[in-house]
Amino acid sequence: MDAAVDTVGFETRAHGRPAAEEAPATVLNSLMTLTRADGALGIPGLYVTDDPGGVGQGARTGTL
């Protein structure tokens, strides 16, 4: 694919399970896999907001 846009944001869920846990980078990682090396990614959101229910310490405190 030549270009892709992530409009889901950081509260996305992991693939393959009905009640999957949070997986903040799922969509972004998928886009990087599917988009060709010299393609373009659009990411209008920001992934570093605090999330007290996040999957790890970095996600809870809003750090990368």
mmJSON file of the N, C-alpha and C atoms, coordinates in Angstrom:
{"data_MODEL":{"atom_site":{
"group_PDB":["ATOM","ATOM","ATOM","ATOM","ATOM","ATOM","ATOM","ATOM","ATOM","ATOM","ATOM","ATOM","ATOM","ATOM","ATOM","ATOM","ATOM","ATOM","ATOM","ATOM","ATOM","ATOM","ATOM","ATOM","ATOM","ATOM","ATOM","ATOM","ATOM","ATOM","ATOM","ATOM","ATOM","ATOM","ATOM","ATOM","ATOM","ATOM","ATOM","ATOM","ATOM","ATOM","ATOM","ATOM","ATOM","ATOM","ATOM","ATOM","ATOM","ATOM","ATOM","ATOM","ATOM","ATOM","ATOM","ATOM","ATOM","ATOM","ATOM","ATOM","ATOM","ATOM","ATOM","ATOM","ATOM","ATOM","ATOM","ATOM","ATOM","ATOM","ATOM","ATOM","ATOM","ATOM","ATOM","ATOM","ATOM","ATOM","ATOM","ATOM","ATOM","ATOM","ATOM","ATOM","ATOM","ATOM","ATOM","ATOM","ATOM","ATOM","ATOM","ATOM","ATOM","ATOM","ATOM","ATOM","ATOM","ATOM","ATOM","ATOM","ATOM","ATOM","ATOM","ATOM","ATOM","ATOM","ATOM","ATOM","ATOM","ATOM","ATOM","ATOM","ATOM","ATOM","ATOM","ATOM","ATOM","ATOM","ATOM","ATOM","ATOM","ATOM","ATOM","ATOM","ATOM","ATOM","ATOM","ATOM","ATOM","ATOM","ATOM","ATOM","ATOM","ATOM","ATOM","ATOM","ATOM","ATOM","ATOM","ATOM","ATOM","ATOM","ATOM","ATOM","ATOM","ATOM","ATOM","ATOM","ATOM","ATOM","ATOM","ATOM","ATOM","ATOM","ATOM","ATOM","ATOM","ATOM","ATOM","ATOM","ATOM","ATOM","ATOM","ATOM","ATOM","ATOM","ATOM","ATOM","ATOM","ATOM","ATOM","ATOM","ATOM","ATOM","ATOM","ATOM","ATOM","ATOM","ATOM","ATOM","ATOM","ATOM","ATOM","ATOM","ATOM","ATOM","ATOM","ATOM","ATOM","ATOM","ATOM","ATOM"],
"id":[1,2,3,4,5,6,7,8,9,10,11,12,13,14,15,16,17,18,19,20,21,22,23,24,25,26,27,28,29,30,31,32,33,34,35,36,37,38,39,40,41,42,43,44,45,46,47,48,49,50,51,52,53,54,55,56,57,58,59,60,61,62,63,64,65,66,67,68,69,70,71,72,73,74,75,76,77,78,79,80,81,82,83,84,85,86,87,88,89,90,91,92,93,94,95,96,97,98,99,100,101,102,103,104,105,106,107,108,109,110,111,112,113,114,115,116,117,118,119,120,121,122,123,124,125,126,127,128,129,130,131,132,133,134,135,136,137,138,139,140,141,142,143,144,145,146,147,148,149,150,151,152,153,154,155,156,157,158,159,160,161,162,163,164,165,166,167,168,169,170,171,172,173,174,175,176,177,178,179,180,181,182,183,184,185,186,187,188,189,190,191,192],
"type_symbol":["N","C","C","N","C","C","N","C","C","N","C","C","N","C","C","N","C","C","N","C","C","N","C","C","N","C","C","N","C","C","N","C","C","N","C","C","N","C","C","N","C","C","N","C","C","N","C","C","N","C","C","N","C","C","N","C","C","N","C","C","N","C","C","N","C","C","N","C","C","N","C","C","N","C","C","N","C","C","N","C","C","N","C","C","N","C","C","N","C","C","N","C","C","N","C","C","N","C","C","N","C","C","N","C","C","N","C","C","N","C","C","N","C","C","N","C","C","N","C","C","N","C","C","N","C","C","N","C","C","N","C","C","N","C","C","N","C","C","N","C","C","N","C","C","N","C","C","N","C","C","N","C","C","N","C","C","N","C","C","N","C","C","N","C","C","N","C","C","N","C","C","N","C","C","N","C","C","N","C","C","N","C","C","N","C","C","N","C","C","N","C","C"],
"label_atom_id":["N","CA","C","N","CA","C","N","CA","C","N","CA","C","N","CA","C","N","CA","C","N","CA","C","N","CA","C","N","CA","C","N","CA","C","N","CA","C","N","CA","C","N","CA","C","N","CA","C","N","CA","C","N","CA","C","N","CA","C","N","CA","C","N","CA","C","N","CA","C","N","CA","C","N","CA","C","N","CA","C","N","CA","C","N","CA","C","N","CA","C","N","CA","C","N","CA","C","N","CA","C","N","CA","C","N","CA","C","N","CA","C","N","CA","C","N","CA","C","N","CA","C","N","CA","C","N","CA","C","N","CA","C","N","CA","C","N","CA","C","N","CA","C","N","CA","C","N","CA","C","N","CA","C","N","CA","C","N","CA","C","N","CA","C","N","CA","C","N","CA","C","N","CA","C","N","CA","C","N","CA","C","N","CA","C","N","CA","C","N","CA","C","N","CA","C","N","CA","C","N","CA","C","N","CA","C","N","CA","C","N","CA","C","N","CA","C","N","CA","C","N","CA","C"],
"label_alt_id":[null,null,null,null,null,null,null,null,null,null,null,null,null,null,null,null,null,null,null,null,null,null,null,null,null,null,null,null,null,null,null,null,null,null,null,null,null,null,null,null,null,null,null,null,null,null,null,null,null,null,null,null,null,null,null,null,null,null,null,null,null,null,null,null,null,null,null,null,null,null,null,null,null,null,null,null,null,null,null,null,null,null,null,null,null,null,null,null,null,null,null,null,null,null,null,null,null,null,null,null,null,null,null,null,null,null,null,null,null,null,null,null,null,null,null,null,null,null,null,null,null,null,null,null,null,null,null,null,null,null,null,null,null,null,null,null,null,null,null,null,null,null,null,null,null,null,null,null,null,null,null,null,null,null,null,null,null,null,null,null,null,null,null,null,null,null,null,null,null,null,null,null,null,null,null,null,null,null,null,null,null,null,null,null,null,null,null,null,null,null,null,null],
"label_comp_id":["MET","MET","MET","ASP","ASP","ASP","ALA","ALA","ALA","ALA","ALA","ALA","VAL","VAL","VAL","ASP","ASP","ASP","THR","THR","THR","VAL","VAL","VAL","GLY","GLY","GLY","PHE","PHE","PHE","GLU","GLU","GLU","THR","THR","THR","ARG","ARG","ARG","ALA","ALA","ALA","HIS","HIS","HIS","GLY","GLY","GLY","ARG","ARG","ARG","PRO","PRO","PRO","ALA","ALA","ALA","ALA","ALA","ALA","GLU","GLU","GLU","GLU","GLU","GLU","ALA","ALA","ALA","PRO","PRO","PRO","ALA","ALA","ALA","THR","THR","THR","VAL","VAL","VAL","LEU","LEU","LEU","ASN","ASN","ASN","SER","SER","SER","LEU","LEU","LEU","MET","MET","MET","THR","THR","THR","LEU","LEU","LEU","THR","THR","THR","ARG","ARG","ARG","ALA","ALA","ALA","ASP","ASP","ASP","GLY","GLY","GLY","ALA","ALA","ALA","LEU","LEU","LEU","GLY","GLY","GLY","ILE","ILE","ILE","PRO","PRO","PRO","GLY","GLY","GLY","LEU","LEU","LEU","TYR","TYR","TYR","VAL","VAL","VAL","THR","THR","THR","ASP","ASP","ASP","ASP","ASP","ASP","PRO","PRO","PRO","GLY","GLY","GLY","GLY","GLY","GLY","VAL","VAL","VAL","GLY","GLY","GLY","GLN","GLN","GLN","GLY","GLY","GLY","ALA","ALA","ALA","ARG","ARG","ARG","THR","THR","THR","GLY","GLY","GLY","THR","THR","THR","LEU","LEU","LEU"],
"label_asym_id":["A","A","A","A","A","A","A","A","A","A","A","A","A","A","A","A","A","A","A","A","A","A","A","A","A","A","A","A","A","A","A","A","A","A","A","A","A","A","A","A","A","A","A","A","A","A","A","A","A","A","A","A","A","A","A","A","A","A","A","A","A","A","A","A","A","A","A","A","A","A","A","A","A","A","A","A","A","A","A","A","A","A","A","A","A","A","A","A","A","A","A","A","A","A","A","A","A","A","A","A","A","A","A","A","A","A","A","A","A","A","A","A","A","A","A","A","A","A","A","A","A","A","A","A","A","A","A","A","A","A","A","A","A","A","A","A","A","A","A","A","A","A","A","A","A","A","A","A","A","A","A","A","A","A","A","A","A","A","A","A","A","A","A","A","A","A","A","A","A","A","A","A","A","A","A","A","A","A","A","A","A","A","A","A","A","A","A","A","A","A","A","A"],
"label_entity_id":["1","1","1","1","1","1","1","1","1","1","1","1","1","1","1","1","1","1","1","1","1","1","1","1","1","1","1","1","1","1","1","1","1","1","1","1","1","1","1","1","1","1","1","1","1","1","1","1","1","1","1","1","1","1","1","1","1","1","1","1","1","1","1","1","1","1","1","1","1","1","1","1","1","1","1","1","1","1","1","1","1","1","1","1","1","1","1","1","1","1","1","1","1","1","1","1","1","1","1","1","1","1","1","1","1","1","1","1","1","1","1","1","1","1","1","1","1","1","1","1","1","1","1","1","1","1","1","1","1","1","1","1","1","1","1","1","1","1","1","1","1","1","1","1","1","1","1","1","1","1","1","1","1","1","1","1","1","1","1","1","1","1","1","1","1","1","1","1","1","1","1","1","1","1","1","1","1","1","1","1","1","1","1","1","1","1","1","1","1","1","1","1"],
"label_seq_id":[1,1,1,2,2,2,3,3,3,4,4,4,5,5,5,6,6,6,7,7,7,8,8,8,9,9,9,10,10,10,11,11,11,12,12,12,13,13,13,14,14,14,15,15,15,16,16,16,17,17,17,18,18,18,19,19,19,20,20,20,21,21,21,22,22,22,23,23,23,24,24,24,25,25,25,26,26,26,27,27,27,28,28,28,29,29,29,30,30,30,31,31,31,32,32,32,33,33,33,34,34,34,35,35,35,36,36,36,37,37,37,38,38,38,39,39,39,40,40,40,41,41,41,42,42,42,43,43,43,44,44,44,45,45,45,46,46,46,47,47,47,48,48,48,49,49,49,50,50,50,51,51,51,52,52,52,53,53,53,54,54,54,55,55,55,56,56,56,57,57,57,58,58,58,59,59,59,60,60,60,61,61,61,62,62,62,63,63,63,64,64,64],
"pdbx_PDB_ins_code":[null,null,null,null,null,null,null,null,null,null,null,null,null,null,null,null,null,null,null,null,null,null,null,null,null,null,null,null,null,null,null,null,null,null,null,null,null,null,null,null,null,null,null,null,null,null,null,null,null,null,null,null,null,null,null,null,null,null,null,null,null,null,null,null,null,null,null,null,null,null,null,null,null,null,null,null,null,null,null,null,null,null,null,null,null,null,null,null,null,null,null,null,null,null,null,null,null,null,null,null,null,null,null,null,null,null,null,null,null,null,null,null,null,null,null,null,null,null,null,null,null,null,null,null,null,null,null,null,null,null,null,null,null,null,null,null,null,null,null,null,null,null,null,null,null,null,null,null,null,null,null,null,null,null,null,null,null,null,null,null,null,null,null,null,null,null,null,null,null,null,null,null,null,null,null,null,null,null,null,null,null,null,null,null,null,null,null,null,null,null,null,null],
"Cartn_x":[0.846,0.0,0.892,0.474,1.272,1.18,0.023,-0.179,-1.252,-1.183,-2.172,-2.338,-3.511,-3.793,-4.333,-3.745,-4.219,-5.209,-6.478,-7.488,-8.111,-7.477,-8.011,-7.519,-6.225,-5.674,-5.167,-4.803,-4.102,-4.977,-6.282,-7.135,-7.543,-6.781,-7.091,-6.885,-7.497,-7.395,-6.607,-6.013,-5.224,-6.108,-5.488,-6.199,-6.578,-7.669,-7.959,-8.675,-9.004,-9.7,-10.905,-12.028,-13.234,-13.058,-12.403,-12.207,-10.717,-10.077,-8.63,-8.209,-6.999,-6.457,-6.02,-5.772,-5.31,-3.974,-3.802,-2.54,-2.302,-1.756,-1.681,-1.046,-0.091,0.614,0.109,-0.982,-1.462,-1.701,-2.453,-2.769,-1.513,-0.724,0.487,1.447,1.652,2.529,1.989,0.685,0.077,0.295,0.112,0.317,1.764,2.706,4.113,4.438,3.76,3.964,3.342,2.166,1.423,1.839,2.384,2.747,4.17,4.363,5.693,6.717,7.978,9.065,9.107,8.799,8.824,7.42,6.461,5.092,4.943,3.726,3.465,2.481,2.725,1.812,1.254,-0.053,-0.685,-1.136,-0.688,-1.024,-1.487,-2.782,-3.259,-3.348,-3.385,-3.488,-2.121,-2.105,-0.87,-0.975,0.029,-0.017,0.503,0.87,1.556,0.726,-0.583,-1.395,-1.411,-1.611,-1.717,-2.933,-2.78,-3.872,-3.741,-4.423,-4.289,-4.556,-5.364,-5.657,-4.773,-3.669,-2.796,-2.133,-1.628,-1.059,0.309,1.008,2.324,2.557,3.681,3.997,4.106,4.738,4.851,3.503,2.582,1.246,0.47,0.678,-0.045,0.418,1.71,2.251,2.377,2.072,2.129,3.524,4.4,5.769,6.003,6.954,7.276,8.386],
"Cartn_y":[-1.161,0.0,1.224,2.265,3.482,4.407,4.429,5.316,4.729,5.098,4.631,5.695,5.722,6.681,5.921,6.181,5.601,6.576,6.197,7.049,6.371,5.299,4.557,5.155,5.351,5.92,4.882,5.326,4.473,3.475,3.551,2.618,1.402,1.066,-0.088,-1.385,-2.444,-3.753,-4.713,-5.724,-6.718,-7.524,-8.097,-8.91,-10.275,-10.852,-12.264,-12.716,-11.846,-12.278,-11.375,-11.941,-11.121,-10.068,-10.417,-9.473,-9.187,-8.809,-8.617,-7.435,-7.545,-6.461,-5.309,-4.166,-3.007,-3.312,-2.855,-3.022,-1.732,-0.705,0.626,0.737,-0.106,0.034,-0.913,-1.634,-2.619,-2.023,-0.957,-0.36,0.226,0.946,1.551,0.483,-0.588,-1.673,-2.325,-2.518,-3.1,-2.198,-0.897,0.032,0.014,-0.064,-0.095,-1.387,-2.471,-3.743,-3.715,-3.119,-3.137,-2.07,-0.969,0.138,-0.074,0.146,-0.068,0.855,0.504,1.206,2.706,3.104,4.537,5.132,4.453,4.944,5.993,6.461,7.514,7.024,7.426,7.133,8.444,8.488,9.636,9.245,9.986,9.678,10.974,11.324,12.599,12.652,11.511,11.483,11.466,11.426,11.37,10.216,9.364,8.138,8.267,9.428,9.525,10.145,10.087,10.613,9.635,10.142,9.276,8.363,7.121,6.15,5.279,5.63,4.884,3.383,2.977,1.558,0.93,1.583,1.099,-0.228,-0.883,-2.228,-2.253,-1.159,-1.122,0.214,0.324,1.576,2.736,2.524,3.586,4.057,3.139,3.495,4.228,3.826,4.472,5.904,6.171,7.507,8.359,7.815,8.591,8.803,7.811,7.902,6.819,7.047,6.059,5.15],
"Cartn_z":[0.0,0.0,0.0,-0.702,-0.838,0.375,1.03,2.17,3.081,4.359,5.331,6.411,7.037,8.1,9.309,10.469,11.726,12.346,12.389,13.02,14.235,14.707,15.853,17.155,17.289,18.5,19.482,20.673,21.624,22.354,22.278,23.022,22.204,21.193,20.365,21.148,20.688,21.337,20.463,21.083,20.348,19.403,18.388,17.401,17.959,17.451,17.623,18.869,19.761,20.971,21.198,21.587,21.788,22.882,23.968,25.071,25.222,24.14,24.132,25.001,25.535,26.345,25.448,26.069,25.325,24.679,23.465,22.735,21.953,22.606,22.041,20.652,20.335,19.062,17.977,18.204,17.237,15.861,15.783,14.486,13.848,14.617,14.073,13.555,14.311,13.854,12.59,12.515,11.314,10.102,10.282,9.171,8.688,9.607,9.206,8.46,8.794,8.103,6.712,6.587,5.329,4.318,4.796,3.906,3.384,2.087,1.499,2.137,2.005,2.699,2.403,1.177,0.875,0.82,1.458,1.532,2.625,2.836,3.812,4.867,6.113,7.217,7.748,7.97,8.595,9.988,10.988,12.378,13.037,12.884,13.413,14.934,15.585,17.038,17.7,19.003,19.768,20.747,20.807,21.596,23.017,23.471,24.752,25.879,25.808,26.909,28.077,29.269,30.447,30.298,30.737,30.713,31.953,33.046,34.295,34.158,33.173,32.97,31.908,31.54,30.472,30.79,29.739,29.868,30.543,30.604,31.231,31.881,32.583,33.286,32.309,31.159,30.167,29.679,29.418,28.964,30.064,31.302,32.412,32.623,32.396,32.664,31.408,30.25,29.028,28.484,28.666,28.15,27.118,26.243,25.218,25.674],
"occupancy":[1.0,1.0,1.0,1.0,1.0,1.0,1.0,1.0,1.0,1.0,1.0,1.0,1.0,1.0,1.0,1.0,1.0,1.0,1.0,1.0,1.0,1.0,1.0,1.0,1.0,1.0,1.0,1.0,1.0,1.0,1.0,1.0,1.0,1.0,1.0,1.0,1.0,1.0,1.0,1.0,1.0,1.0,1.0,1.0,1.0,1.0,1.0,1.0,1.0,1.0,1.0,1.0,1.0,1.0,1.0,1.0,1.0,1.0,1.0,1.0,1.0,1.0,1.0,1.0,1.0,1.0,1.0,1.0,1.0,1.0,1.0,1.0,1.0,1.0,1.0,1.0,1.0,1.0,1.0,1.0,1.0,1.0,1.0,1.0,1.0,1.0,1.0,1.0,1.0,1.0,1.0,1.0,1.0,1.0,1.0,1.0,1.0,1.0,1.0,1.0,1.0,1.0,1.0,1.0,1.0,1.0,1.0,1.0,1.0,1.0,1.0,1.0,1.0,1.0,1.0,1.0,1.0,1.0,1.0,1.0,1.0,1.0,1.0,1.0,1.0,1.0,1.0,1.0,1.0,1.0,1.0,1.0,1.0,1.0,1.0,1.0,1.0,1.0,1.0,1.0,1.0,1.0,1.0,1.0,1.0,1.0,1.0,1.0,1.0,1.0,1.0,1.0,1.0,1.0,1.0,1.0,1.0,1.0,1.0,1.0,1.0,1.0,1.0,1.0,1.0,1.0,1.0,1.0,1.0,1.0,1.0,1.0,1.0,1.0,1.0,1.0,1.0,1.0,1.0,1.0,1.0,1.0,1.0,1.0,1.0,1.0,1.0,1.0,1.0,1.0,1.0,1.0],
"B_iso_or_equiv":[0.0,0.0,0.0,0.0,0.0,0.0,0.0,0.0,0.0,0.0,0.0,0.0,0.0,0.0,0.0,0.0,0.0,0.0,0.0,0.0,0.0,0.0,0.0,0.0,0.0,0.0,0.0,0.0,0.0,0.0,0.0,0.0,0.0,0.0,0.0,0.0,0.0,0.0,0.0,0.0,0.0,0.0,0.0,0.0,0.0,0.0,0.0,0.0,0.0,0.0,0.0,0.0,0.0,0.0,0.0,0.0,0.0,0.0,0.0,0.0,0.0,0.0,0.0,0.0,0.0,0.0,0.0,0.0,0.0,0.0,0.0,0.0,0.0,0.0,0.0,0.0,0.0,0.0,0.0,0.0,0.0,0.0,0.0,0.0,0.0,0.0,0.0,0.0,0.0,0.0,0.0,0.0,0.0,0.0,0.0,0.0,0.0,0.0,0.0,0.0,0.0,0.0,0.0,0.0,0.0,0.0,0.0,0.0,0.0,0.0,0.0,0.0,0.0,0.0,0.0,0.0,0.0,0.0,0.0,0.0,0.0,0.0,0.0,0.0,0.0,0.0,0.0,0.0,0.0,0.0,0.0,0.0,0.0,0.0,0.0,0.0,0.0,0.0,0.0,0.0,0.0,0.0,0.0,0.0,0.0,0.0,0.0,0.0,0.0,0.0,0.0,0.0,0.0,0.0,0.0,0.0,0.0,0.0,0.0,0.0,0.0,0.0,0.0,0.0,0.0,0.0,0.0,0.0,0.0,0.0,0.0,0.0,0.0,0.0,0.0,0.0,0.0,0.0,0.0,0.0,0.0,0.0,0.0,0.0,0.0,0.0,0.0,0.0,0.0,0.0,0.0,0.0],
"pdbx_formal_charge":[null,null,null,null,null,null,null,null,null,null,null,null,null,null,null,null,null,null,null,null,null,null,null,null,null,null,null,null,null,null,null,null,null,null,null,null,null,null,null,null,null,null,null,null,null,null,null,null,null,null,null,null,null,null,null,null,null,null,null,null,null,null,null,null,null,null,null,null,null,null,null,null,null,null,null,null,null,null,null,null,null,null,null,null,null,null,null,null,null,null,null,null,null,null,null,null,null,null,null,null,null,null,null,null,null,null,null,null,null,null,null,null,null,null,null,null,null,null,null,null,null,null,null,null,null,null,null,null,null,null,null,null,null,null,null,null,null,null,null,null,null,null,null,null,null,null,null,null,null,null,null,null,null,null,null,null,null,null,null,null,null,null,null,null,null,null,null,null,null,null,null,null,null,null,null,null,null,null,null,null,null,null,null,null,null,null,null,null,null,null,null,null],
"auth_seq_id":[1,1,1,2,2,2,3,3,3,4,4,4,5,5,5,6,6,6,7,7,7,8,8,8,9,9,9,10,10,10,11,11,11,12,12,12,13,13,13,14,14,14,15,15,15,16,16,16,17,17,17,18,18,18,19,19,19,20,20,20,21,21,21,22,22,22,23,23,23,24,24,24,25,25,25,26,26,26,27,27,27,28,28,28,29,29,29,30,30,30,31,31,31,32,32,32,33,33,33,34,34,34,35,35,35,36,36,36,37,37,37,38,38,38,39,39,39,40,40,40,41,41,41,42,42,42,43,43,43,44,44,44,45,45,45,46,46,46,47,47,47,48,48,48,49,49,49,50,50,50,51,51,51,52,52,52,53,53,53,54,54,54,55,55,55,56,56,56,57,57,57,58,58,58,59,59,59,60,60,60,61,61,61,62,62,62,63,63,63,64,64,64],
"auth_comp_id":["MET","MET","MET","ASP","ASP","ASP","ALA","ALA","ALA","ALA","ALA","ALA","VAL","VAL","VAL","ASP","ASP","ASP","THR","THR","THR","VAL","VAL","VAL","GLY","GLY","GLY","PHE","PHE","PHE","GLU","GLU","GLU","THR","THR","THR","ARG","ARG","ARG","ALA","ALA","ALA","HIS","HIS","HIS","GLY","GLY","GLY","ARG","ARG","ARG","PRO","PRO","PRO","ALA","ALA","ALA","ALA","ALA","ALA","GLU","GLU","GLU","GLU","GLU","GLU","ALA","ALA","ALA","PRO","PRO","PRO","ALA","ALA","ALA","THR","THR","THR","VAL","VAL","VAL","LEU","LEU","LEU","ASN","ASN","ASN","SER","SER","SER","LEU","LEU","LEU","MET","MET","MET","THR","THR","THR","LEU","LEU","LEU","THR","THR","THR","ARG","ARG","ARG","ALA","ALA","ALA","ASP","ASP","ASP","GLY","GLY","GLY","ALA","ALA","ALA","LEU","LEU","LEU","GLY","GLY","GLY","ILE","ILE","ILE","PRO","PRO","PRO","GLY","GLY","GLY","LEU","LEU","LEU","TYR","TYR","TYR","VAL","VAL","VAL","THR","THR","THR","ASP","ASP","ASP","ASP","ASP","ASP","PRO","PRO","PRO","GLY","GLY","GLY","GLY","GLY","GLY","VAL","VAL","VAL","GLY","GLY","GLY","GLN","GLN","GLN","GLY","GLY","GLY","ALA","ALA","ALA","ARG","ARG","ARG","THR","THR","THR","GLY","GLY","GLY","THR","THR","THR","LEU","LEU","LEU"],
"auth_asym_id":["A","A","A","A","A","A","A","A","A","A","A","A","A","A","A","A","A","A","A","A","A","A","A","A","A","A","A","A","A","A","A","A","A","A","A","A","A","A","A","A","A","A","A","A","A","A","A","A","A","A","A","A","A","A","A","A","A","A","A","A","A","A","A","A","A","A","A","A","A","A","A","A","A","A","A","A","A","A","A","A","A","A","A","A","A","A","A","A","A","A","A","A","A","A","A","A","A","A","A","A","A","A","A","A","A","A","A","A","A","A","A","A","A","A","A","A","A","A","A","A","A","A","A","A","A","A","A","A","A","A","A","A","A","A","A","A","A","A","A","A","A","A","A","A","A","A","A","A","A","A","A","A","A","A","A","A","A","A","A","A","A","A","A","A","A","A","A","A","A","A","A","A","A","A","A","A","A","A","A","A","A","A","A","A","A","A","A","A","A","A","A","A"],
"auth_atom_id":["N","CA","C","N","CA","C","N","CA","C","N","CA","C","N","CA","C","N","CA","C","N","CA","C","N","CA","C","N","CA","C","N","CA","C","N","CA","C","N","CA","C","N","CA","C","N","CA","C","N","CA","C","N","CA","C","N","CA","C","N","CA","C","N","CA","C","N","CA","C","N","CA","C","N","CA","C","N","CA","C","N","CA","C","N","CA","C","N","CA","C","N","CA","C","N","CA","C","N","CA","C","N","CA","C","N","CA","C","N","CA","C","N","CA","C","N","CA","C","N","CA","C","N","CA","C","N","CA","C","N","CA","C","N","CA","C","N","CA","C","N","CA","C","N","CA","C","N","CA","C","N","CA","C","N","CA","C","N","CA","C","N","CA","C","N","CA","C","N","CA","C","N","CA","C","N","CA","C","N","CA","C","N","CA","C","N","CA","C","N","CA","C","N","CA","C","N","CA","C","N","CA","C","N","CA","C","N","CA","C","N","CA","C","N","CA","C","N","CA","C","N","CA","C"],
"pdbx_PDB_model_num":[1,1,1,1,1,1,1,1,1,1,1,1,1,1,1,1,1,1,1,1,1,1,1,1,1,1,1,1,1,1,1,1,1,1,1,1,1,1,1,1,1,1,1,1,1,1,1,1,1,1,1,1,1,1,1,1,1,1,1,1,1,1,1,1,1,1,1,1,1,1,1,1,1,1,1,1,1,1,1,1,1,1,1,1,1,1,1,1,1,1,1,1,1,1,1,1,1,1,1,1,1,1,1,1,1,1,1,1,1,1,1,1,1,1,1,1,1,1,1,1,1,1,1,1,1,1,1,1,1,1,1,1,1,1,1,1,1,1,1,1,1,1,1,1,1,1,1,1,1,1,1,1,1,1,1,1,1,1,1,1,1,1,1,1,1,1,1,1,1,1,1,1,1,1,1,1,1,1,1,1,1,1,1,1,1,1,1,1,1,1,1,1]
}}}
